[in-house]
Structures are given as C-alpha cells and as structure tokens.
Amino acid sequence: MDKEHKLLERMTDWYSGDPARIQHFIKVYTFAKEIAYGEGLDEAQTELIGAAALVHDIGIKIAEEKYGRCEGPLQEKEGAPEAEKMLLETGYPADVAKRVGYLVGHHHTYTDIDGIDYQILVESDFLVNLFEDKSEEKTIRSVLRKIFVTGTGRNLCRTMFGIKDEIWISPLYRGRPEDVSGRTPREIAVYDLLDKLNIAYERVDHEVTPSIESCHGVDKKLDIHICKNLFLCNRQKTDFYLLLMPGEKPFRTKDLSKQLGCARLSFADAEHMEQYLGIHPGAVSIMGLMNDTGNHVRLLVDREVLKTEYIGFHPCVNTSSLKAKSSDIFEKFLPAVGHEMTVVEL
Ligand SMILES: [Fe+2]
C-alpha cells in the first residue's frame, strides 16, 4: 500500500466513530487534488497537498480532549506536531512532513498564505465548509472575493454553488501598474500613451467578464456606467466602424445605417478586429484606435456617451478596465491617434 492510502487509513482510524469528520477530510482531500491537477502542479506538490488535506483537521480531536473545545488556533497548535508525526510514521520524507505540519498549523490563518499548497488547502477546506455550514449566498460571494485565488478553485466554487456572475476584481488603483511583468505589450502601450498625453486614469484588474452581469462589479468599483463597444462593418467588408453607446441602450442597426447613409451594418469579424485594432473580441475598446494607424476604422459615438463625465474602457485586454475623463479621451487621445469621431443618435 502506498503512503497516501496508508495515511487515509490512519486518519479514518483517528476519527473512528465520527463519520462527519471522516467524510469531511475525504471531501477536502478530493477537492485539493482536483485543484492541484487543474492548476498543473507537479507530482511532488500534488502529493504534499493530498497529505495536508487528509490530516488538516487532525488537531480537532486533541483540542476537544484537552480543552473541551476546538476553535481554530487550538486546532492549529495541537494539530501541527501530530500531523508531522503521522506523516513520518507513514513513510513521508521529513521535509514533506515538516511542511504539512506547518500547513496544518496555519490552515485557519488567511493573512499570510505563503505558497500554492497553502492556498489550495484553504480553498478546498472552504469548498467543503461552505456546504457543511449551509452558508448563505452572501457569505459564499464574500469568500469568493476574499479567499479564492486559483482559477480552478474559483470555478469549482462558482459552479458548485451556482454563482455565475462573481468575478475577481482587484482594488482600485491610480495610474499604471507598478510592475508590468506578465502584461501584454499592447496593454503596456496603452499606459505609455495615456501617460505621455498626461491623461489621468483609475484602473482595476479583473477576471475575464463572461457576461454583462459580471461587468457590473467592475462598473461599480470604477463608479461608471457600462459603455458598449461594437465593431461593425458594411456587407462588402470595406468600411469598418467602432461604435460607442450606452450599455443599456438597445442597438438597432437600421437606425444607425440610416444616419450614416449606408447599407445595413453588421458585426465585423474577429480577424479584422485583430488586424485593424490589435484587439481580441471581448476587449474591444476605443484604445484600439491607437493601433489603427491606417485609419481603417471610423469612430461613431452616441451623443449620450459624450455627456458623461467619465468613460470606462479596456486597455486592449479584457482583464483590466480603466476610467478616465471623457473630455481627455475625446479631446486629447483621439487627436493624438489621428482619429475623428462622428456623433450619432441612437
Ligand atoms: Fe477542515
């Protein structure tokens, strides 16, 4: 029998007569392995995470026997040495036993998560506890925001509890990111240009927004209204347009075509968006005009958008959103990128 199965057996014995505890750690163990797999961790890390999940609550029994209660700090204190001991006895290497002891000794502390193994253990424990505690949706949303970091853990949580619109959003920042490593050149180019033009902006990073509801969280944080960005073209695919209009307003292609005096417009394809605006679908924004040096795309702006003091837009990627003064964008940015706008009424 390999050591992981041996450990599972030892823990089952440890909580003999207490099926709720046994079912608890087996669930946490399964979720922990699932997240480790989803995050692409290697075999050694996955093994360590599995072991930590199996023994994570080992301290409850000792705390209950010793003090008649088992709150977090007591479990952590009593559990850490016992976990390390049990791992050594089942054949785990000393360094793994030590790290697992550390994790058991900290798994109720969420302020200094110092590694992916720690993070995954905490997320797996929450996945199970939120269910076992019959947590309200409000609590689940708050935990999603404050605790969950891994994509796999977040997806598991959202799927399991049916929370579709909750995405991770960073705090509000002023200006460009301090550290731009890991960001695409096209995103960095947006910050460079805005800074060069002395345009002030606020910024949040966030997960990809899969639906319009999930954009609301971003809007709320930036304190702006959604602005729809539509990339359109004529039937012959010779004329291209970027239309900015209020998010809640319905788009009627007939109205627009009539005002422009052209045949009916339709949505342009991703290939042309990439070619002219240097943007993937989902990230389409007025910032893309900086990549349209050949002036292939004509900007159309609904009059209502011009009336708002601030405007929100993606910096050419759909994992960040910016807020700047509308006047700065239309009076400084547009001339700088050699584009004019046509005001329309929809
Ligand atoms: Fe637990």
Residues whose N, C-alpha, C, O or C-beta is under 5 A from the ligand:
A	BS01	LIG	D57 D125
